[in-house]
């Protein structure tokens, strides 16, 4: 994978950068990516379908939060590469100062604590070593708890969110990462991709509620077409899990993810920042 381990103490700053990047995009005055839409805004005409925007509709129990990530496209990769180059240039500029500080620290330690091991000399900056916001976190999407679409029940609350069109995958909940195997789906411009309650259904079946509120029936709604998505990094270091097998969509051969549409095994990438569950 094209990512390096991210120090968790820097993650908040990285996510802030992600939000700033999103806010700077030129979208319609109605909505921007990651905006949660309410039924009142739809009924009043304040929000109408934007042909340049994608939408995701889903249902979940009250109090739950799910995370979706967007598969990096060429634009995302280009922004990631540009940020790496900027970070490298900054690291190179700061390197002489880092060496000077290290030399001062070594001199002090030799005098004050001569038997203690000395800190290693700072390595010269390289493109591979610089840390920037990983590609998969640049369009991170958290849904749940706040700003539901309409009033629901304790076990069924609806949400509608505006997003950049593209391919998204289910990353997990606020406590669990589906990083050992999950599902992805496409979001088309001007369309509402309806997930219903499929992401949280532990025994996927045709009985899953896929209805949408009457207020959305005039919008172009299409059911989500799920397909297998391979392993990814457990960036938030929560409990490791995987999506249950879904006939015709997703299965497993031991720890290998199988795309049931083609019967092919998906690659097993080298993962970083993975936290094993503590039993």
C-alpha positions in Angstrom: 0.0 0.0 0.0 1.1 3.6 -0.6 1.1 4.6 3.0 3.5 4.8 5.9 2.7 4.3 9.6 1.0 7.4 11.1 1.9 8.5 14.6 -1.4 8.6 16.4 -0.6 11.8 18.2 -0.5 13.5 14.8 -3.8 12.0 13.5 -6.0 14.8 14.8 -3.9 17.3 12.8 -4.1 15.1 9.7 -7.9 14.9 9.9 -8.0 18.7 10.4 -6.0 19.0 7.1 -8.5 16.7 5.5 -11.5 18.8 6.5 -9.7 22.0 5.3 -9.0 20.4 1.9 -12.7 19.5 1.6 -13.9 22.9 2.6 -11.8 24.5 -0.1 -13.3 22.6 -2.9 -15.6 24.4 -5.3 -19.0 22.8 -4.7 -22.5 24.2 -5.0 -23.9 26.6 -2.4 -26.4 24.0 -1.3 -24.1 21.3 0.0 -20.4 20.3 0.1 -18.8 16.9 0.6 -19.6 15.3 3.9 -22.6 17.5 4.6 -25.4 15.7 6.3 -28.8 16.6 4.9 -32.0 16.8 6.8 -35.5 16.0 5.6 -36.6 19.6 6.4 -34.0 20.9 4.0 -35.3 18.7 1.3 -39.0 19.4 1.9 -38.3 23.2 1.9 -36.4 23.0 -1.4 -33.3 24.3 0.3 -31.4 21.2 -0.9 -32.1 19.6 -4.3 -30.1 17.0 -6.2 -26.8 18.4 -7.4 -25.7 16.7 -10.7 -22.0 17.1 -9.6 -22.5 15.6 -6.1 -23.1 12.1 -5.0 -25.3 11.0 -2.1 -25.4 8.1 0.3 -28.5 7.0 2.2 -28.3 4.5 5.0 -30.0 3.3 8.2 -28.4 2.4 11.5 -29.3 2.0 15.2 -29.3 5.1 17.4 -26.0 6.0 19.0 -23.9 4.2 16.4 -21.3 5.7 14.1 -19.9 4.1 11.0 -16.9 5.1 8.9 -16.6 5.1 5.2 -13.5 5.7 3.2 -13.2 6.7 -0.5 -10.9 4.8 -2.7 -8.1 7.2 -3.8 -8.6 8.4 -7.3 -6.0 10.2 -9.5 -6.8 13.6 -8.0 -6.3 12.3 -4.5 -3.1 10.6 -5.3 -1.8 13.7 -7.0 -2.6 15.8 -3.9 -0.9 13.2 -1.7 2.2 13.2 -3.8 2.3 17.0 -3.8 2.0 17.1 0.0 4.9 14.5 0.3 7.1 16.7 -1.8 6.3 19.8 0.3 6.9 17.8 3.5 10.3 16.6 2.1 11.3 20.1 1.2 10.5 21.3 4.7 12.3 18.4 6.3 15.4 19.1 4.2 15.3 22.8 5.2 15.0 21.9 8.9 17.6 19.1 8.8 20.7 21.3 9.6 18.9 22.6 12.7 18.0 19.0 13.7 21.6 18.0 13.5 22.7 21.1 15.5 20.2 20.3 18.2 21.3 16.6 18.2 25.0 17.7 18.6 24.1 20.0 21.5 22.1 17.2 23.2 25.0 14.7 22.7 27.5 17.2 24.2 25.3 17.8 27.3 24.7 14.1 27.8 28.4 13.2 27.6 29.1 15.7 30.4 26.0 15.0 32.6 25.5 11.3 32.1 28.5 9.8 30.4 27.4 6.2 30.9 24.0 6.7 29.2 23.6 5.7 25.6 23.6 8.6 23.2 20.6 9.3 20.9 21.1 8.3 17.3 22.0 10.9 14.7 18.9 12.1 12.8 18.6 10.4 9.5 18.7 12.5 6.3 15.2 13.2 5.1 13.8 10.9 2.3 10.5 10.9 0.5 9.6 7.5 1.9 10.1 8.7 5.5 8.1 11.9 5.5 4.6 11.7 7.1 1.6 13.2 5.4 -2.1 12.4 5.5 -2.6 8.9 4.0 -4.5 8.6 0.8 -7.4 6.7 2.3 -8.0 9.3 5.0 -8.4 12.2 2.7 -12.1 11.6 2.1 -12.9 10.1 5.5 -16.6 10.0 6.2 -18.1 9.5 9.7 -21.9 9.1 9.9 -24.1 8.7 12.9 -25.4 10.2 16.1 -25.6 13.8 14.9 -27.8 15.4 12.2 -30.0 12.4 11.2 -32.1 12.8 8.1 -35.4 12.4 9.9 -36.8 11.1 13.2 -36.4 7.3 13.4 -36.5 4.7 16.1 -33.9 3.4 18.5 -33.0 0.6 16.0 -33.5 2.5 12.8 -32.4 6.1 12.2 -31.9 7.3 8.6 -29.0 9.4 7.4 -28.4 11.2 4.1 -24.9 12.6 3.3 -23.6 14.5 0.3 -20.2 13.1 -0.9 -17.7 13.3 -3.7 -18.6 10.8 -6.4 -16.4 7.7 -6.4 -15.9 4.3 -4.9 -16.4 4.0 -1.1 -15.7 1.1 1.3 -17.0 0.3 4.7 -14.2 0.8 7.2 -16.1 -0.1 10.3 -17.7 1.4 13.4 -16.4 3.6 16.3 -15.2 0.4 18.0 -14.3 -2.0 15.2 -12.3 -2.0 12.0 -13.3 -4.1 9.1 -9.7 -4.0 7.9 -9.4 -7.8 7.2 -12.1 -7.8 4.6 -15.1 -5.5 3.7 -17.4 -4.3 0.9 -17.2 -1.3 -1.4 -19.8 0.4 -3.6 -19.9 3.1 -6.2 -21.5 6.5 -5.7 -22.5 8.2 -9.0 -22.8 11.9 -9.7 -26.4 13.2 -9.2 -27.5 9.8 -7.6 -28.5 8.7 -4.2 -26.8 5.4 -3.4 -29.1 3.5 -1.1 -27.3 1.2 1.4 -30.3 0.7 3.7 -29.2 -1.3 6.7 -26.9 -3.6 4.7 -23.6 -2.6 6.3 -24.8 -3.6 9.8 -26.8 -6.7 8.9 -24.8 -9.6 10.3 -26.6 -12.1 8.1 -27.0 -10.3 4.8 -30.2 -11.2 3.1 -32.9 -9.8 0.7 -35.1 -9.0 3.7 -32.9 -6.0 4.7 -35.0 -2.8 4.7 -34.1 -0.8 1.6 -37.0 1.7 1.7 -36.4 5.4 1.5 -38.6 8.1 3.1 -41.3 9.5 0.9 -39.5 12.9 0.8 -36.7 11.2 -1.2 -38.8 9.4 -3.8 -38.5 12.2 -6.2 -34.7 12.0 -6.0 -32.8 9.6 -8.3 -32.3 6.7 -5.9 -30.4 3.5 -6.8 -29.6 0.5 -4.7 -25.9 0.1 -3.7 -24.1 -2.7 -5.7 -21.7 -4.2 -3.2 -18.4 -5.7 -4.2 -15.5 -7.1 -2.2 -12.8 -4.9 -0.9 -9.5 -6.2 0.4 -7.5 -5.5 3.5 -6.6 -2.0 4.6 -4.8 -0.3 7.5 -6.3 -0.1 11.0 -5.6 3.6 11.2 -7.5 4.2 14.4 -6.3 1.1 16.3 -9.6 -0.3 17.3 -10.6 -4.0 17.4 -9.8 -5.9 14.2 -12.7 -7.6 12.4 -14.0 -8.3 8.9 -17.4 -8.1 7.1 -19.4 -11.4 7.2 -19.3 -13.4 3.9 -22.1 -12.3 1.5 -23.2 -14.8 -1.2 -22.2 -13.6 -4.6 -20.3 -10.7 -3.2 -17.7 -11.5 -0.6 -16.1 -14.7 0.9 -12.8 -15.8 2.4 -10.2 -18.4 2.0 -8.6 -18.4 5.5 -7.4 -14.8 5.7 -7.6 -14.1 2.0 -10.5 -12.0 0.7 -12.3 -13.5 -2.3 -14.3 -11.4 -4.8 -17.3 -13.7 -5.4 -18.2 -11.9 -8.6 -15.0 -13.1 -10.2 -13.9 -15.9 -7.9 -10.5 -14.2 -7.7 -8.5 -13.6 -4.5 -7.8 -10.0 -3.7 -4.2 -9.0 -3.0 -2.9 -9.2 0.6 -1.2 -5.9 1.1 1.4 -5.2 3.8 -0.5 -3.5 6.6 0.8 -1.0 9.1 -0.7 0.6 12.2 -2.7 -2.6 13.0 -3.9 -3.2 16.5 -4.8 -6.8 17.4 -7.9 -7.3 19.5 -7.3 -7.7 23.2 -9.3 -10.7 24.5 
